[in-house]
Amino acid sequence: MPYIEAIVPTICLALLFWYVMKAITNADRKERQAEAEADVLIQNRMDSNNPPNEN
């Protein structure tokens, strides 16, 4: 029984660490996706404001 009592805090900390890291990576992924979408919108606006020159 003392072995179980000794390993339970380690397992709990490992699960907490995993949860925090998962939350951080998900937030980073969503922010990168939103930034990419914003870049596309900005590029589309710039393209529509500056039509190509036809000589």
mmCIF file as Biopython writes it, N, C-alpha, C and O atoms, coordinates in Angstrom:
data_model
#
loop_
_atom_site.group_PDB
_atom_site.id
_atom_site.type_symbol
_atom_site.label_atom_id
_atom_site.label_alt_id
_atom_site.label_comp_id
_atom_site.label_asym_id
_atom_site.label_entity_id
_atom_site.label_seq_id
_atom_site.pdbx_PDB_ins_code
_atom_site.Cartn_x
_atom_site.Cartn_y
_atom_site.Cartn_z
_atom_site.occupancy
_atom_site.B_iso_or_equiv
_atom_site.auth_seq_id
_atom_site.auth_asym_id
_atom_site.pdbx_PDB_model_num
ATOM 1   N N  . MET A ? 1  ? 0.802  -1.209 0.000   1.0 0.0 1  A 1 
ATOM 2   C CA . MET A ? 1  ? 0.000  0.000  0.000   1.0 0.0 1  A 1 
ATOM 3   C C  . MET A ? 1  ? 0.848  1.277  0.000   1.0 0.0 1  A 1 
ATOM 4   O O  . MET A ? 1  ? 0.444  2.263  -0.617  1.0 0.0 1  A 1 
ATOM 5   N N  . PRO A ? 2  ? 1.998  1.297  0.663   1.0 0.0 2  A 1 
ATOM 6   C CA . PRO A ? 2  ? 2.791  2.531  0.652   1.0 0.0 2  A 1 
ATOM 7   C C  . PRO A ? 2  ? 3.297  2.884  -0.754  1.0 0.0 2  A 1 
ATOM 8   O O  . PRO A ? 2  ? 3.541  4.053  -1.054  1.0 0.0 2  A 1 
ATOM 9   N N  . TYR A ? 3  ? 3.452  1.868  -1.608  1.0 0.0 3  A 1 
ATOM 10  C CA . TYR A ? 3  ? 3.889  2.137  -2.975  1.0 0.0 3  A 1 
ATOM 11  C C  . TYR A ? 3  ? 2.823  2.915  -3.739  1.0 0.0 3  A 1 
ATOM 12  O O  . TYR A ? 3  ? 3.131  3.830  -4.501  1.0 0.0 3  A 1 
ATOM 13  N N  . ILE A ? 4  ? 1.592  2.546  -3.528  1.0 0.0 4  A 1 
ATOM 14  C CA . ILE A ? 4  ? 0.489  3.241  -4.189  1.0 0.0 4  A 1 
ATOM 15  C C  . ILE A ? 4  ? 0.392  4.675  -3.686  1.0 0.0 4  A 1 
ATOM 16  O O  . ILE A ? 4  ? 0.188  5.602  -4.469  1.0 0.0 4  A 1 
ATOM 17  N N  . GLU A ? 5  ? 0.539  4.854  -2.375  1.0 0.0 5  A 1 
ATOM 18  C CA . GLU A ? 5  ? 0.493  6.204  -1.810  1.0 0.0 5  A 1 
ATOM 19  C C  . GLU A ? 5  ? 1.643  7.065  -2.324  1.0 0.0 5  A 1 
ATOM 20  O O  . GLU A ? 5  ? 1.510  8.283  -2.438  1.0 0.0 5  A 1 
ATOM 21  N N  . ALA A ? 6  ? 2.747  6.441  -2.628  1.0 0.0 6  A 1 
ATOM 22  C CA . ALA A ? 6  ? 3.908  7.190  -3.114  1.0 0.0 6  A 1 
ATOM 23  C C  . ALA A ? 6  ? 3.759  7.573  -4.586  1.0 0.0 6  A 1 
ATOM 24  O O  . ALA A ? 6  ? 4.267  8.614  -5.004  1.0 0.0 6  A 1 
ATOM 25  N N  . ILE A ? 7  ? 3.079  6.759  -5.367  1.0 0.0 7  A 1 
ATOM 26  C CA . ILE A ? 7  ? 3.004  7.015  -6.810  1.0 0.0 7  A 1 
ATOM 27  C C  . ILE A ? 7  ? 1.782  7.847  -7.208  1.0 0.0 7  A 1 
ATOM 28  O O  . ILE A ? 7  ? 1.783  8.449  -8.282  1.0 0.0 7  A 1 
ATOM 29  N N  . VAL A ? 8  ? 0.754  7.893  -6.382  1.0 0.0 8  A 1 
ATOM 30  C CA . VAL A ? 8  ? -0.459 8.639  -6.715  1.0 0.0 8  A 1 
ATOM 31  C C  . VAL A ? 8  ? -0.176 10.127 -6.943  1.0 0.0 8  A 1 
ATOM 32  O O  . VAL A ? 8  ? -0.672 10.673 -7.928  1.0 0.0 8  A 1 
ATOM 33  N N  . PRO A ? 9  ? 0.597  10.819 -6.084  1.0 0.0 9  A 1 
ATOM 34  C CA . PRO A ? 9  ? 0.873  12.237 -6.371  1.0 0.0 9  A 1 
ATOM 35  C C  . PRO A ? 9  ? 1.609  12.443 -7.696  1.0 0.0 9  A 1 
ATOM 36  O O  . PRO A ? 9  ? 1.356  13.420 -8.401  1.0 0.0 9  A 1 
ATOM 37  N N  . THR A ? 10 ? 2.502  11.542 -8.030  1.0 0.0 10 A 1 
ATOM 38  C CA . THR A ? 10 ? 3.231  11.643 -9.296  1.0 0.0 10 A 1 
ATOM 39  C C  . THR A ? 10 ? 2.281  11.494 -10.474 1.0 0.0 10 A 1 
ATOM 40  O O  . THR A ? 10 ? 2.377  12.237 -11.451 1.0 0.0 10 A 1 
ATOM 41  N N  . ILE A ? 11 ? 1.384  10.557 -10.387 1.0 0.0 11 A 1 
ATOM 42  C CA . ILE A ? 11 ? 0.405  10.350 -11.461 1.0 0.0 11 A 1 
ATOM 43  C C  . ILE A ? 11 ? -0.505 11.572 -11.581 1.0 0.0 11 A 1 
ATOM 44  O O  . ILE A ? 11 ? -0.807 12.015 -12.689 1.0 0.0 11 A 1 
ATOM 45  N N  . CYS A ? 12 ? -0.937 12.111 -10.457 1.0 0.0 12 A 1 
ATOM 46  C CA . CYS A ? 12 ? -1.803 13.295 -10.486 1.0 0.0 12 A 1 
ATOM 47  C C  . CYS A ? 12 ? -1.086 14.486 -11.113 1.0 0.0 12 A 1 
ATOM 48  O O  . CYS A ? 12 ? -1.666 15.211 -11.920 1.0 0.0 12 A 1 
ATOM 49  N N  . LEU A ? 13 ? 0.178  14.685 -10.739 1.0 0.0 13 A 1 
ATOM 50  C CA . LEU A ? 13 ? 0.943  15.788 -11.333 1.0 0.0 13 A 1 
ATOM 51  C C  . LEU A ? 13 ? 1.163  15.571 -12.825 1.0 0.0 13 A 1 
ATOM 52  O O  . LEU A ? 13 ? 1.125  16.523 -13.604 1.0 0.0 13 A 1 
ATOM 53  N N  . ALA A ? 14 ? 1.392  14.335 -13.220 1.0 0.0 14 A 1 
ATOM 54  C CA . ALA A ? 14 ? 1.573  14.039 -14.640 1.0 0.0 14 A 1 
ATOM 55  C C  . ALA A ? 14 ? 0.290  14.330 -15.413 1.0 0.0 14 A 1 
ATOM 56  O O  . ALA A ? 14 ? 0.343  14.886 -16.510 1.0 0.0 14 A 1 
ATOM 57  N N  . LEU A ? 15 ? -0.845 13.964 -14.861 1.0 0.0 15 A 1 
ATOM 58  C CA . LEU A ? 15 ? -2.116 14.253 -15.529 1.0 0.0 15 A 1 
ATOM 59  C C  . LEU A ? 15 ? -2.392 15.746 -15.598 1.0 0.0 15 A 1 
ATOM 60  O O  . LEU A ? 15 ? -2.888 16.243 -16.609 1.0 0.0 15 A 1 
ATOM 61  N N  . LEU A ? 16 ? -2.076 16.455 -14.538 1.0 0.0 16 A 1 
ATOM 62  C CA . LEU A ? 16 ? -2.240 17.912 -14.536 1.0 0.0 16 A 1 
ATOM 63  C C  . LEU A ? 16 ? -1.342 18.549 -15.591 1.0 0.0 16 A 1 
ATOM 64  O O  . LEU A ? 16 ? -1.779 19.428 -16.334 1.0 0.0 16 A 1 
ATOM 65  N N  . PHE A ? 17 ? -0.089 18.108 -15.656 1.0 0.0 17 A 1 
ATOM 66  C CA . PHE A ? 17 ? 0.847  18.623 -16.653 1.0 0.0 17 A 1 
ATOM 67  C C  . PHE A ? 17 ? 0.334  18.348 -18.054 1.0 0.0 17 A 1 
ATOM 68  O O  . PHE A ? 17 ? 0.387  19.229 -18.912 1.0 0.0 17 A 1 
ATOM 69  N N  . TRP A ? 18 ? -0.166 17.132 -18.306 1.0 0.0 18 A 1 
ATOM 70  C CA . TRP A ? 18 ? -0.697 16.777 -19.623 1.0 0.0 18 A 1 
ATOM 71  C C  . TRP A ? 18 ? -1.879 17.669 -19.989 1.0 0.0 18 A 1 
ATOM 72  O O  . TRP A ? 18 ? -1.977 18.141 -21.122 1.0 0.0 18 A 1 
ATOM 73  N N  . TYR A ? 19 ? -2.770 17.897 -19.037 1.0 0.0 19 A 1 
ATOM 74  C CA . TYR A ? 19 ? -3.945 18.729 -19.293 1.0 0.0 19 A 1 
ATOM 75  C C  . TYR A ? 19 ? -3.540 20.169 -19.632 1.0 0.0 19 A 1 
ATOM 76  O O  . TYR A ? 19 ? -4.077 20.762 -20.568 1.0 0.0 19 A 1 
ATOM 77  N N  . VAL A ? 20 ? -2.602 20.722 -18.877 1.0 0.0 20 A 1 
ATOM 78  C CA . VAL A ? 20 ? -2.154 22.096 -19.124 1.0 0.0 20 A 1 
ATOM 79  C C  . VAL A ? 20 ? -1.461 22.200 -20.483 1.0 0.0 20 A 1 
ATOM 80  O O  . VAL A ? 20 ? -1.712 23.144 -21.231 1.0 0.0 20 A 1 
ATOM 81  N N  . MET A ? 21 ? -0.607 21.256 -20.803 1.0 0.0 21 A 1 
ATOM 82  C CA . MET A ? 21 ? 0.089  21.289 -22.088 1.0 0.0 21 A 1 
ATOM 83  C C  . MET A ? 21 ? -0.889 21.130 -23.256 1.0 0.0 21 A 1 
ATOM 84  O O  . MET A ? 21 ? -0.730 21.775 -24.292 1.0 0.0 21 A 1 
ATOM 85  N N  . LYS A ? 22 ? -1.891 20.278 -23.088 1.0 0.0 22 A 1 
ATOM 86  C CA . LYS A ? 22 ? -2.904 20.116 -24.134 1.0 0.0 22 A 1 
ATOM 87  C C  . LYS A ? 22 ? -3.671 21.417 -24.340 1.0 0.0 22 A 1 
ATOM 88  O O  . LYS A ? 22 ? -3.941 21.802 -25.477 1.0 0.0 22 A 1 
ATOM 89  N N  . ALA A ? 23 ? -4.020 22.091 -23.261 1.0 0.0 23 A 1 
ATOM 90  C CA . ALA A ? 23 ? -4.740 23.360 -23.361 1.0 0.0 23 A 1 
ATOM 91  C C  . ALA A ? 23 ? -3.876 24.414 -24.058 1.0 0.0 23 A 1 
ATOM 92  O O  . ALA A ? 23 ? -4.377 25.179 -24.882 1.0 0.0 23 A 1 
ATOM 93  N N  . ILE A ? 24 ? -2.602 24.455 -23.735 1.0 0.0 24 A 1 
ATOM 94  C CA . ILE A ? 24 ? -1.695 25.434 -24.359 1.0 0.0 24 A 1 
ATOM 95  C C  . ILE A ? 24 ? -1.553 25.155 -25.854 1.0 0.0 24 A 1 
ATOM 96  O O  . ILE A ? 24 ? -1.630 26.077 -26.665 1.0 0.0 24 A 1 
ATOM 97  N N  . THR A ? 25 ? -1.348 23.898 -26.221 1.0 0.0 25 A 1 
ATOM 98  C CA . THR A ? 25 ? -1.169 23.595 -27.648 1.0 0.0 25 A 1 
ATOM 99  C C  . THR A ? 25 ? -2.452 23.832 -28.432 1.0 0.0 25 A 1 
ATOM 100 O O  . THR A ? 25 ? -2.395 24.279 -29.578 1.0 0.0 25 A 1 
ATOM 101 N N  . ASN A ? 26 ? -3.607 23.540 -27.839 1.0 0.0 26 A 1 
ATOM 102 C CA . ASN A ? 26 ? -4.881 23.811 -28.525 1.0 0.0 26 A 1 
ATOM 103 C C  . ASN A ? 26 ? -5.082 25.312 -28.709 1.0 0.0 26 A 1 
ATOM 104 O O  . ASN A ? 26 ? -5.525 25.752 -29.770 1.0 0.0 26 A 1 
ATOM 105 N N  . ALA A ? 27 ? -4.765 26.091 -27.699 1.0 0.0 27 A 1 
ATOM 106 C CA . ALA A ? 27 ? -4.903 27.540 -27.811 1.0 0.0 27 A 1 
ATOM 107 C C  . ALA A ? 27 ? -3.964 28.085 -28.886 1.0 0.0 27 A 1 
ATOM 108 O O  . ALA A ? 27 ? -4.344 28.960 -29.663 1.0 0.0 27 A 1 
ATOM 109 N N  . ASP A ? 28 ? -2.746 27.568 -28.927 1.0 0.0 28 A 1 
ATOM 110 C CA . ASP A ? 28 ? -1.785 28.015 -29.943 1.0 0.0 28 A 1 
ATOM 111 C C  . ASP A ? 28 ? -2.268 27.646 -31.334 1.0 0.0 28 A 1 
ATOM 112 O O  . ASP A ? 28 ? -2.162 28.451 -32.259 1.0 0.0 28 A 1 
ATOM 113 N N  . ARG A ? 29 ? -2.795 26.446 -31.496 1.0 0.0 29 A 1 
ATOM 114 C CA . ARG A ? 29 ? -3.296 26.001 -32.797 1.0 0.0 29 A 1 
ATOM 115 C C  . ARG A ? 29 ? -4.446 26.896 -33.270 1.0 0.0 29 A 1 
ATOM 116 O O  . ARG A ? 29 ? -4.494 27.298 -34.432 1.0 0.0 29 A 1 
ATOM 117 N N  . LYS A ? 30 ? -5.367 27.199 -32.356 1.0 0.0 30 A 1 
ATOM 118 C CA . LYS A ? 30 ? -6.510 28.041 -32.719 1.0 0.0 30 A 1 
ATOM 119 C C  . LYS A ? 30 ? -6.057 29.460 -33.054 1.0 0.0 30 A 1 
ATOM 120 O O  . LYS A ? 30 ? -6.598 30.086 -33.966 1.0 0.0 30 A 1 
ATOM 121 N N  . GLU A ? 31 ? -5.072 29.967 -32.323 1.0 0.0 31 A 1 
ATOM 122 C CA . GLU A ? 31 ? -4.596 31.318 -32.616 1.0 0.0 31 A 1 
ATOM 123 C C  . GLU A ? 31 ? -3.887 31.366 -33.963 1.0 0.0 31 A 1 
ATOM 124 O O  . GLU A ? 31 ? -4.056 32.321 -34.721 1.0 0.0 31 A 1 
ATOM 125 N N  . ARG A ? 32 ? -3.098 30.346 -34.262 1.0 0.0 32 A 1 
ATOM 126 C CA . ARG A ? 32 ? -2.430 30.308 -35.565 1.0 0.0 32 A 1 
ATOM 127 C C  . ARG A ? 32 ? -3.449 30.223 -36.703 1.0 0.0 32 A 1 
ATOM 128 O O  . ARG A ? 32 ? -3.274 30.852 -37.746 1.0 0.0 32 A 1 
ATOM 129 N N  . GLN A ? 33 ? -4.502 29.453 -36.499 1.0 0.0 33 A 1 
ATOM 130 C CA . GLN A ? 33 ? -5.545 29.329 -37.514 1.0 0.0 33 A 1 
ATOM 131 C C  . GLN A ? 33 ? -6.259 30.666 -37.711 1.0 0.0 33 A 1 
ATOM 132 O O  . GLN A ? 33 ? -6.519 31.068 -38.844 1.0 0.0 33 A 1 
ATOM 133 N N  . ALA A ? 34 ? -6.573 31.349 -36.620 1.0 0.0 34 A 1 
ATOM 134 C CA . ALA A ? 34 ? -7.244 32.648 -36.723 1.0 0.0 34 A 1 
ATOM 135 C C  . ALA A ? 34 ? -6.334 33.672 -37.391 1.0 0.0 34 A 1 
ATOM 136 O O  . ALA A ? 34 ? -6.801 34.493 -38.181 1.0 0.0 34 A 1 
ATOM 137 N N  . GLU A ? 35 ? -5.045 33.631 -37.082 1.0 0.0 35 A 1 
ATOM 138 C CA . GLU A ? 35 ? -4.112 34.563 -37.708 1.0 0.0 35 A 1 
ATOM 139 C C  . GLU A ? 35 ? -3.993 34.292 -39.210 1.0 0.0 35 A 1 
ATOM 140 O O  . GLU A ? 35 ? -3.908 35.228 -40.004 1.0 0.0 35 A 1 
ATOM 141 N N  . ALA A ? 36 ? -3.987 33.038 -39.592 1.0 0.0 36 A 1 
ATOM 142 C CA . ALA A ? 36 ? -3.917 32.699 -41.016 1.0 0.0 36 A 1 
ATOM 143 C C  . ALA A ? 36 ? -5.171 33.177 -41.745 1.0 0.0 36 A 1 
ATOM 144 O O  . ALA A ? 36 ? -5.090 33.700 -42.857 1.0 0.0 36 A 1 
ATOM 145 N N  . GLU A ? 37 ? -6.319 32.996 -41.117 1.0 0.0 37 A 1 
ATOM 146 C CA . GLU A ? 37 ? -7.562 33.477 -41.728 1.0 0.0 37 A 1 
ATOM 147 C C  . GLU A ? 37 ? -7.562 34.994 -41.855 1.0 0.0 37 A 1 
ATOM 148 O O  . GLU A ? 37 ? -8.017 35.527 -42.867 1.0 0.0 37 A 1 
ATOM 149 N N  . ALA A ? 38 ? -7.063 35.692 -40.851 1.0 0.0 38 A 1 
ATOM 150 C CA . ALA A ? 38 ? -6.988 37.149 -40.915 1.0 0.0 38 A 1 
ATOM 151 C C  . ALA A ? 38 ? -6.028 37.589 -42.015 1.0 0.0 38 A 1 
ATOM 152 O O  . ALA A ? 38 ? -6.298 38.559 -42.723 1.0 0.0 38 A 1 
ATOM 153 N N  . ASP A ? 39 ? -4.913 36.885 -42.162 1.0 0.0 39 A 1 
ATOM 154 C CA . ASP A ? 39 ? -3.968 37.219 -43.228 1.0 0.0 39 A 1 
ATOM 155 C C  . ASP A ? 39 ? -4.598 37.047 -44.605 1.0 0.0 39 A 1 
ATOM 156 O O  . ASP A ? 39 ? -4.367 37.854 -45.505 1.0 0.0 39 A 1 
ATOM 157 N N  . VAL A ? 40 ? -5.392 35.998 -44.766 1.0 0.0 40 A 1 
ATOM 158 C CA . VAL A ? 40 ? -6.078 35.773 -46.047 1.0 0.0 40 A 1 
ATOM 159 C C  . VAL A ? 40 ? -7.060 36.907 -46.314 1.0 0.0 40 A 1 
ATOM 160 O O  . VAL A ? 40 ? -7.128 37.419 -47.432 1.0 0.0 40 A 1 
ATOM 161 N N  . LEU A ? 41 ? -7.819 37.303 -45.298 1.0 0.0 41 A 1 
ATOM 162 C CA . LEU A ? 41 ? -8.770 38.410 -45.478 1.0 0.0 41 A 1 
ATOM 163 C C  . LEU A ? 41 ? -8.055 39.703 -45.846 1.0 0.0 41 A 1 
ATOM 164 O O  . LEU A ? 41 ? -8.501 40.433 -46.731 1.0 0.0 41 A 1 
ATOM 165 N N  . ILE A ? 42 ? -6.964 39.981 -45.178 1.0 0.0 42 A 1 
ATOM 166 C CA . ILE A ? 42 ? -6.204 41.203 -45.469 1.0 0.0 42 A 1 
ATOM 167 C C  . ILE A ? 42 ? -5.667 41.150 -46.898 1.0 0.0 42 A 1 
ATOM 168 O O  . ILE A ? 42 ? -5.735 42.138 -47.629 1.0 0.0 42 A 1 
ATOM 169 N N  . GLN A ? 43 ? -5.136 39.999 -47.289 1.0 0.0 43 A 1 
ATOM 170 C CA . GLN A ? 43 ? -4.587 39.862 -48.643 1.0 0.0 43 A 1 
ATOM 171 C C  . GLN A ? 43 ? -5.691 40.031 -49.683 1.0 0.0 43 A 1 
ATOM 172 O O  . GLN A ? 43 ? -5.473 40.659 -50.719 1.0 0.0 43 A 1 
ATOM 173 N N  . ASN A ? 44 ? -6.868 39.478 -49.420 1.0 0.0 44 A 1 
ATOM 174 C CA . ASN A ? 44 ? -7.989 39.614 -50.363 1.0 0.0 44 A 1 
ATOM 175 C C  . ASN A ? 44 ? -8.423 41.073 -50.481 1.0 0.0 44 A 1 
ATOM 176 O O  . ASN A ? 44 ? -8.747 41.537 -51.574 1.0 0.0 44 A 1 
ATOM 177 N N  . ARG A ? 45 ? -8.431 41.790 -49.375 1.0 0.0 45 A 1 
ATOM 178 C CA . ARG A ? 45 ? -8.803 43.205 -49.423 1.0 0.0 45 A 1 
ATOM 179 C C  . ARG A ? 45 ? -7.774 44.006 -50.208 1.0 0.0 45 A 1 
ATOM 180 O O  . ARG A ? 45 ? -8.125 44.886 -50.994 1.0 0.0 45 A 1 
ATOM 181 N N  . MET A ? 46 ? -6.506 43.695 -49.990 1.0 0.0 46 A 1 
ATOM 182 C CA . MET A ? 46 ? -5.459 44.419 -50.712 1.0 0.0 46 A 1 
ATOM 183 C C  . MET A ? 46 ? -5.552 44.130 -52.202 1.0 0.0 46 A 1 
ATOM 184 O O  . MET A ? 46 ? -5.357 45.028 -53.020 1.0 0.0 46 A 1 
ATOM 185 N N  . ASP A ? 47 ? -5.846 42.886 -52.562 1.0 0.0 47 A 1 
ATOM 186 C CA . ASP A ? 47 ? -5.959 42.516 -53.977 1.0 0.0 47 A 1 
ATOM 187 C C  . ASP A ? 47 ? -7.162 43.190 -54.627 1.0 0.0 47 A 1 
ATOM 188 O O  . ASP A ? 47 ? -7.093 43.586 -55.790 1.0 0.0 47 A 1 
ATOM 189 N N  . SER A ? 48 ? -8.263 43.323 -53.891 1.0 0.0 48 A 1 
ATOM 190 C CA . SER A ? 48 ? -9.455 43.931 -54.471 1.0 0.0 48 A 1 
ATOM 191 C C  . SER A ? 48 ? -9.314 45.454 -54.582 1.0 0.0 48 A 1 
ATOM 192 O O  . SER A ? 48 ? -9.952 46.078 -55.430 1.0 0.0 48 A 1 
ATOM 193 N N  . ASN A ? 49 ? -8.484 46.044 -53.733 1.0 0.0 49 A 1 
ATOM 194 C CA . ASN A ? 49 ? -8.268 47.500 -53.795 1.0 0.0 49 A 1 
ATOM 195 C C  . ASN A ? 49 ? -7.256 47.882 -54.863 1.0 0.0 49 A 1 
ATOM 196 O O  . ASN A ? 49 ? -7.269 49.016 -55.342 1.0 0.0 49 A 1 
ATOM 197 N N  . ASN A ? 50 ? -6.390 46.973 -55.242 1.0 0.0 50 A 1 
ATOM 198 C CA . ASN A ? 50 ? -5.355 47.239 -56.246 1.0 0.0 50 A 1 
ATOM 199 C C  . ASN A ? 50 ? -5.512 46.272 -57.415 1.0 0.0 50 A 1 
ATOM 200 O O  . ASN A ? 50 ? -4.809 45.263 -57.483 1.0 0.0 50 A 1 
ATOM 201 N N  . PRO A ? 51 ? -6.437 46.574 -58.342 1.0 0.0 51 A 1 
ATOM 202 C CA . PRO A ? 51 ? -6.589 45.674 -59.477 1.0 0.0 51 A 1 
ATOM 203 C C  . PRO A ? 51 ? -5.321 45.697 -60.344 1.0 0.0 51 A 1 
ATOM 204 O O  . PRO A ? 51 ? -4.620 46.708 -60.384 1.0 0.0 51 A 1 
ATOM 205 N N  . PRO A ? 52 ? -5.033 44.616 -61.020 1.0 0.0 52 A 1 
ATOM 206 C CA . PRO A ? 52 ? -3.821 44.568 -61.853 1.0 0.0 52 A 1 
ATOM 207 C C  . PRO A ? 52 ? -3.899 45.567 -63.011 1.0 0.0 52 A 1 
ATOM 208 O O  . PRO A ? 52 ? -4.970 45.800 -63.571 1.0 0.0 52 A 1 
ATOM 209 N N  . ASN A ? 53 ? -2.764 46.147 -63.357 1.0 0.0 53 A 1 
ATOM 210 C CA . ASN A ? 53 ? -2.671 47.080 -64.479 1.0 0.0 53 A 1 
ATOM 211 C C  . ASN A ? 53 ? -2.804 46.331 -65.787 1.0 0.0 53 A 1 
ATOM 212 O O  . ASN A ? 53 ? -2.138 45.318 -65.997 1.0 0.0 53 A 1 
ATOM 213 N N  . GLU A ? 54 ? -3.656 46.820 -66.664 1.0 0.0 54 A 1 
ATOM 214 C CA . GLU A ? 54 ? -3.778 46.216 -67.987 1.0 0.0 54 A 1 
ATOM 215 C C  . GLU A ? 54 ? -3.261 47.225 -68.997 1.0 0.0 54 A 1 
ATOM 216 O O  . GLU A ? 54 ? -3.868 48.271 -69.228 1.0 0.0 54 A 1 
ATOM 217 N N  . ASN A ? 55 ? -2.131 46.889 -69.588 1.0 0.0 55 A 1 
ATOM 218 C CA . ASN A ? 55 ? -1.509 47.810 -70.561 1.0 0.0 55 A 1 
ATOM 219 C C  . ASN A ? 55 ? -1.844 47.404 -71.947 1.0 0.0 55 A 1 
ATOM 220 O O  . ASN A ? 55 ? -1.414 48.052 -72.901 1.0 0.0 55 A 1 
#
